[in-house]
Amino acid sequence: MVYDKEKYQQYREAVRAAQRRYYQKNKERLLAVQKKYDDEHRDQIRQRHMKYSKSKLETRIELQDDDE
């Protein structure tokens, strides 16, 4: 079997088209599942975000103190 650049390109485009169709078909379902999770765990997400933001702020303050 010989490598055929045109067939390779056609196959590659067909795979990408199938991936796009799959993504478009399942996009709304995936977003709905994510929204449901976010709604159920809103408090945990908020706490995790606050903890991350607080530690990031403390790091900035420490870096500023080191510069002075």
WOWO-V72434 format. One record per residue. N is the residue number from 1. RES is the residue in one small letter. PSI is psi in whole degrees, 0 to 359 (999 if undefined). D_CENTER is the distance of its C-alpha to the mean C-alpha in Angstrom with 1 decimal. Layout:
N;RES;PSI;D_CENTER
N;RES;PSI;D_CENTER
This chain:
1;m;133;39.8
2;v;144;39.1
3;y;126;35.9
4;d;113;35.6
5;k;321;33.2
6;e;315;33.3
7;k;320;32.5
8;y;314;29.6
9;q;318;28.2
10;q;316;28.8
11;y;316;27.2
12;r;316;24.1
13;e;322;23.9
14;a;319;24.6
15;v;314;21.7
16;r;320;19.3
17;a;319;20.9
18;a;320;20.5
19;q;318;16.8
20;r;316;16.6
21;r;315;18.9
22;y;315;17.1
23;y;313;13.8
24;q;321;15.9
25;k;322;18.0
26;n;357;15.4
27;k;311;13.0
28;e;323;15.2
29;r;316;15.7
30;l;320;12.1
31;l;322;11.8
32;a;318;15.2
33;v;317;14.4
34;q;319;11.5
35;k;318;14.1
36;k;315;16.8
37;y;313;15.1
38;d;319;14.4
39;d;320;18.0
40;e;332;19.5
41;h;25;18.0
42;r;316;18.1
43;d;317;20.7
44;q;319;19.0
45;i;317;15.8
46;r;315;18.2
47;q;317;20.2
48;r;319;17.4
49;h;317;16.4
50;m;319;20.1
51;k;316;20.7
52;y;315;18.1
53;s;320;19.5
54;k;315;23.0
55;s;325;22.7
56;k;319;21.3
57;l;317;24.2
58;e;321;26.6
59;t;317;25.6
60;r;317;26.2
61;i;317;29.6
62;e;319;30.5
63;l;321;29.8
64;q;320;31.9
65;d;323;34.6
66;d;326;34.7
67;d;330;35.1
68;e;999;38.1
